[in-house]
């Protein structure tokens, strides 16, 4: 492992001050960073909202990072469980290469593996100047390095072989529950009718749409004017039913047998 790491440092042309990644269960150092689109991401604000955070440290030039990027796992995670999905998990990418700019992120620079921007919904942060202290804080020692951070601020190292389902399950395993706005007792109810293979919604306000999201990242969006949704084509598994109402989304976790 030491020999491999030495070769890695030589191949990418950089060195790291940390000797090992954060130990699982460590308290995550806070950060407040701005992504390439000008949006600010304050870690502890997200955690205090009850959200789990998945952070990927990568480099635009890194072939291993690029191969992982092509799996679209973080993009799928963000689309299904991020702010535009069930709004339970925040997914971020923090880039290591110093003095990078838009050319490297767009795949047109001299030291980049490809276009990181197109078809990628995950916020990407170009950490420069004083923001680069985040790499020391998280003991960055290789690419790609991925952390799960729970709402109680504890960390767990994840790996590139983890699937979307694995990442979701890791987040769901955080102490407590992910912050799904579950107001079903007030806004309405959702239950599974196995006899007729339907999800039945009752006592909701006007419904504009339903999103059914599985833990493997698949999503089926249905525009509805009914309170019964056919689930005969859905395989067994864990799903989130997000009901969009006039007052906002209501989310229910269900298990299909």
C-alpha positions in Angstrom: 0.0 0.0 0.0 2.9 2.4 0.8 4.5 1.6 -2.5 1.3 2.2 -4.3 0.7 5.5 -2.6 4.3 6.7 -3.4 3.7 5.9 -7.1 0.3 7.7 -7.0 1.9 10.9 -5.6 4.6 10.8 -8.3 2.0 10.2 -11.0 -0.2 13.1 -10.1 2.6 15.5 -9.3 1.3 16.5 -5.8 2.0 15.6 -2.2 -0.3 15.5 0.8 0.5 16.5 4.3 -2.0 14.1 6.0 -0.9 10.6 6.7 -4.3 8.9 6.8 -7.9 9.6 6.2 -10.2 10.5 9.0 -11.1 7.6 11.3 -14.7 6.4 11.0 -16.7 8.1 13.8 -14.5 11.2 13.7 -16.3 14.6 14.0 -16.4 16.2 10.6 -14.6 19.6 10.4 -16.9 22.3 9.3 -16.6 24.2 6.0 -18.3 27.0 4.2 -17.4 26.9 0.5 -18.7 28.3 -2.7 -19.3 26.2 -5.8 -18.4 27.0 -9.4 -21.9 28.4 -9.9 -21.6 30.9 -6.9 -23.8 28.9 -4.5 -22.6 28.6 -0.9 -22.5 25.3 1.0 -22.1 25.4 4.8 -21.7 21.9 6.1 -22.9 22.4 9.6 -26.0 24.2 8.3 -26.9 21.1 6.3 -26.3 18.8 9.2 -28.3 20.9 11.6 -31.2 20.6 9.1 -31.0 16.8 9.7 -29.5 16.0 6.3 -26.8 13.5 5.6 -23.9 14.8 3.4 -21.8 12.8 0.9 -18.5 14.6 0.0 -16.3 13.5 -2.8 -12.7 14.9 -3.0 -11.5 14.6 -6.6 -9.1 16.2 -9.1 -10.0 17.2 -12.7 -6.9 15.5 -14.0 -7.4 12.2 -12.1 -8.2 9.2 -14.4 -9.6 7.2 -11.4 -11.9 10.1 -10.5 -13.0 10.4 -14.1 -13.9 6.7 -14.3 -15.9 7.0 -11.1 -17.6 10.2 -12.4 -18.7 8.2 -15.5 -20.7 5.8 -13.3 -23.0 8.8 -12.5 -23.6 7.3 -9.0 -23.3 10.7 -7.2 -25.4 12.4 -9.9 -28.1 9.7 -9.5 -27.9 10.0 -5.7 -28.3 13.8 -5.9 -31.1 13.6 -8.4 -33.1 11.1 -6.3 -32.3 12.2 -2.8 -31.0 15.8 -3.1 -32.9 19.1 -3.1 -34.8 18.3 -6.2 -35.7 14.7 -5.1 -36.6 13.7 -1.6 -34.3 16.4 -0.1 -32.6 14.1 2.4 -29.0 14.0 1.2 -26.6 16.7 0.2 -24.0 15.6 -2.3 -20.9 17.7 -3.0 -17.7 17.4 -5.0 -14.6 19.3 -3.9 -11.7 19.6 -6.5 -8.1 19.5 -5.4 -6.0 20.8 -8.4 -4.6 24.2 -7.5 -5.3 27.2 -9.9 -7.9 25.4 -11.9 -10.6 27.3 -13.7 -13.6 26.8 -15.9 -11.5 25.2 -18.7 -10.5 22.3 -16.6 -14.0 21.8 -15.3 -15.4 22.0 -18.8 -12.8 19.6 -20.2 -11.0 22.1 -22.4 -8.0 22.7 -20.2 -4.6 21.2 -20.5 -4.7 19.0 -17.4 -8.2 17.5 -17.2 -9.7 14.1 -17.8 -12.9 15.4 -19.4 -16.0 17.6 -19.1 -17.1 17.4 -15.5 -20.0 19.9 -15.9 -22.3 18.5 -18.6 -25.1 16.3 -17.3 -23.8 16.6 -13.7 -26.2 17.9 -11.1 -23.8 17.6 -8.2 -22.5 21.0 -6.9 -18.7 21.2 -7.6 -16.4 23.3 -5.5 -13.1 24.7 -6.8 -11.2 25.1 -3.5 -8.5 27.7 -3.9 -6.5 30.0 -1.5 -7.6 29.7 2.1 -10.4 27.3 1.2 -7.7 24.7 0.6 -7.5 24.1 4.3 -10.4 21.7 3.8 -8.0 19.2 2.4 -5.8 19.2 5.5 -8.9 19.1 7.7 -10.1 16.0 6.0 -6.7 14.4 5.8 -6.9 13.9 2.0 -4.4 11.2 1.0 -5.7 9.9 -2.3 -8.3 10.4 -5.1 -11.2 9.6 -5.1 -11.8 10.0 -1.4 -15.5 10.0 -0.3 -17.0 10.7 3.1 -20.5 10.2 4.5 -21.2 12.8 7.2 -24.2 12.2 9.4 -26.4 14.9 11.1 -24.6 14.1 14.4 -21.3 15.2 12.5 -19.7 11.8 12.5 -17.9 10.6 9.4 -17.5 7.3 7.6 -15.2 6.6 4.7 -17.0 5.4 1.6 -15.5 3.8 -1.5 -16.0 4.0 -5.3 -17.4 0.5 -5.4 -20.4 1.5 -3.3 -23.6 1.7 -5.4 -26.3 4.3 -5.2 -28.2 1.9 -3.0 -25.2 1.5 -0.7 -24.7 5.2 -0.4 -28.3 5.8 0.4 -28.3 2.9 3.0 -25.2 4.4 4.6 -26.9 7.7 4.9 -30.1 6.1 6.2 -28.0 4.3 8.8 -27.1 7.6 10.4 -28.4 8.0 14.0 -32.0 9.2 13.9 -33.8 9.6 10.6 -33.1 11.6 7.6 -35.1 14.8 7.5 -38.0 13.8 5.3 -40.8 16.2 5.8 -43.3 13.5 6.9 -46.6 15.3 7.6 -48.9 12.5 6.6 -50.9 12.5 9.8 -51.8 16.1 9.0 -51.7 16.3 5.2 -52.9 12.9 4.2 -52.1 9.2 4.2 -50.3 6.8 1.8 -50.7 3.0 2.0 -50.0 0.0 -0.2 -52.9 -2.0 -1.6 -51.3 -5.3 -2.4 -54.5 -6.9 -3.6 -54.9 -4.3 -6.4 -51.2 -3.5 -6.7 -51.7 0.2 -6.0 -50.4 2.9 -3.8 -53.5 4.7 -2.4 -53.4 8.3 -1.3 -56.1 9.7 0.8 -57.1 13.1 2.4 -54.5 15.2 0.6 -54.9 18.7 -0.7 -54.8 19.1 -4.5 -52.0 16.9 -5.9 -49.9 18.1 -8.8 -47.5 15.2 -9.1 -46.1 12.1 -7.5 -42.4 10.9 -7.6 -41.7 7.3 -6.6 -38.0 6.9 -5.9 -36.2 3.6 -5.2 -33.0 3.1 -3.2 -31.2 2.1 -6.4 -31.8 5.6 -7.7 -34.5 4.9 -10.2 -37.4 7.5 -10.3 -40.8 7.4 -11.9 -42.5 10.7 -12.1 -46.3 10.6 -12.5 -48.6 13.6 -13.2 -51.8 12.7 -11.5 -55.4 13.7 -11.0 -56.2 10.5 -9.1 -55.3 9.1 -5.7 -54.5 5.6 -6.9 -51.1 4.8 -8.5 -50.4 1.5 -10.2 -47.3 -0.2 -8.8 -47.6 -3.5 -10.6 -44.4 -2.9 -12.6 -42.3 -1.9 -9.6 -39.9 -4.6 -8.2 -39.8 -5.3 -4.5 -37.8 -2.9 -2.4 -37.7 0.3 -0.4 -39.3 3.4 -2.0 -40.0 7.0 -1.2 -43.3 8.4 -2.4 -43.1 12.2 -2.7 -46.5 13.8 -3.1 -46.4 17.4 -4.4 -49.3 19.4 -2.9 -50.2 23.1 -2.9 -48.4 23.5 0.4 -45.3 21.6 -0.7 -44.0 18.1 -0.7 -45.0 15.3 1.6 -42.7 12.2 1.6 -43.6 8.6 2.8 -41.2 5.7 3.0 -42.8 2.4 1.9 -41.6 -1.2 1.5 -42.9 -3.2 -1.4 -42.9 -7.0 -0.7 
